[in-house]
Amino acid sequence: MTASDAASRPKISEQLADDIQAAVEKTFLQMFALEVKASFEAVNQEVQPSGDVSGIISLIQGEQVGSLIVTFPQATLFNILKVFYKREFTEVDRVVGMAVGEISNIIFGVFKYRVGQKGFSFNMVVPNVAVGSSRVSGTNWTLVGKFTSPQGDFTVLLSRGADLK
């Protein structure tokens, strides 16, 4: 990694928490007409997301430098999707998986735009969707945002790989 590469990488900071919060709030307001509230904490350890279904986006600047993870308990996710699809959900099926991928993608797009306005750049990537337990590994710092909504709570994590300074 060159000095120029390191200078172009954002610091995991309170400002990134604001960017994530704004991205999540905008996504949920526009997609679901839901207002969400957040609280953030930083942890210096690997974190296991507590949700049942997660959208995972690799943050790439030439190489993977971190991850953005949106993780939902099943009940919260089903309640949120009921607002959009106007039907009940009882299992994590293809539609649920695609919806989590799309929610994650929109949050990332807003986040990418906001940090891009500050001179930071991430490559566009396709989100992965994980059902069941997952772990943010190979990180040395994670920002954890706990979001509440009328439909239930969920978590958004921003992890930094060991090389993101």
N, C-alpha and C positions, 0 to 999 in steps of 0.2 A: 504494500500500500504506500503510495506516495504522499508527501505532505499536502499536495493539492487535493488528493482523494479525501484525506482526513479532514481538511478544512471544509469540504463540501458536505460533510455528514452532520446532521443535526444532533445537538446534545439532547439527551433525554432530560427533560426539564418541565417545570411548571407550564411553560409556554406550550409544549407538546400536549400536556394534559388539557389545556384550553382548546387546542386544535381538535383533539379527539372528542372532547365534550361537545363542541360545536358541530362536528361532523355527525355524531350520533343524534343529537337533538334535531338537527335539520332533517336527517333521514327519517326519523320516526314521526316527525310532524308532517312531512310531506307525503310519506307512504301510507301512514296509518292514522293520521290526525291525532297522534298521541304525544302528550308532553311527558318528557322524561327528566329526571333530576339525577345528578351525579355527585359522588364523593370519591376522591382519589387518595391513594397511598402508594408510596414507593417501597419496594422490598428488594433486598440484595440477596436473592436466592431464587432457585428454580421454583415455579409455581405450578400447581396442578389445578387447571380450571375446574370449577365445581359444577358446570353445566352438563346436560345430557347430550346436547347437540351444539357443535362449534363450527364456525366459519373461520378458517385460518388463511391468512394472507402473508406471504413472505415479503419482507421489505428488502428490495434488491437495488443496490447501487453498484452495478458491475458484478457483485457477489452478494450473497445474502448477509444482511447486517442486522436483521431482527425479524420480528413477527408481530402482526396485529391479529388478535384473536377476539372474536365476538362469541360468547358462550351463553347458552340459554338452558335453564331447567325445562324439561319437557312441557310442564303445565303452563309456564309463562309463554313459551313459543306457541303452543296451541291456542292460547287466549289471544295473542297478538295476530296470528294468522286468521283467526275467526273474524276479526275486524275487517281484514282485507278481502278474504275469500267468501265471507258470509255463509260459512258452513262449519260444522264441527270437525275436529281432527282427533283421532284416537290412536294413531300410530305414526311413527316416523317413516313416511313413505317417500317416493320420488318427488312429489310436490313439495313436501316439507324440506327435503334436502336442497332442492333448487331454490326455494325461498330463502333459506339461510345463506346460501351462496350469493344470492342477489342482494340481500341486506348487507352482507359483509362487503361486497363489491361496491355498493353505493357509499357506505361509510368510508371505505378506503379512497374512493374517487374524490369525495369532499375533503378528506384529510390531505390527500396528495395535492389537491389544488391549493389548499390553505398553506401548506408548508412550501409549496412551489412559489407562492407569492413572497416568501422570505428567502428565496434562493436555493432551496433544497429540492433535490430531485430523486424520485423513486421510479423504477421501471413499472409499467403496468404488468400485472400478473393475474392469473385465474385463481380464484380462491379454492381451497380444498375444504370439504365438509367432513367432519369427524363425528361419528355417533358413539357415545360412550365416553369413557375416561380418556383424557389426553394430557400431555405434560409439555410445558415449555422447557426444553432442555438446551444445554449449551449456552446459557445466558448468564450474565453477571449482574443484571439489573432488570427489574420489571416494574412497570407502572400499572397499577390495578385500579380500574374505574368501576365502582359499583353503581349501577343505574336502577332507579325505581320508576315504575309506571303503574297506572291503574290496572294493567293486565298482569303485573308481576315484576319481579326483579330479574336482572341479568347482569353479566359482567363483560367488560372490555379490557383486554390486556395488551400492553405494548411492551415487548421485550427487546432488549438490546443484546446482540451477540457480543462476545468478548472483544471484538475488534472495533465496535462502534463507540467512539469517544465523545 
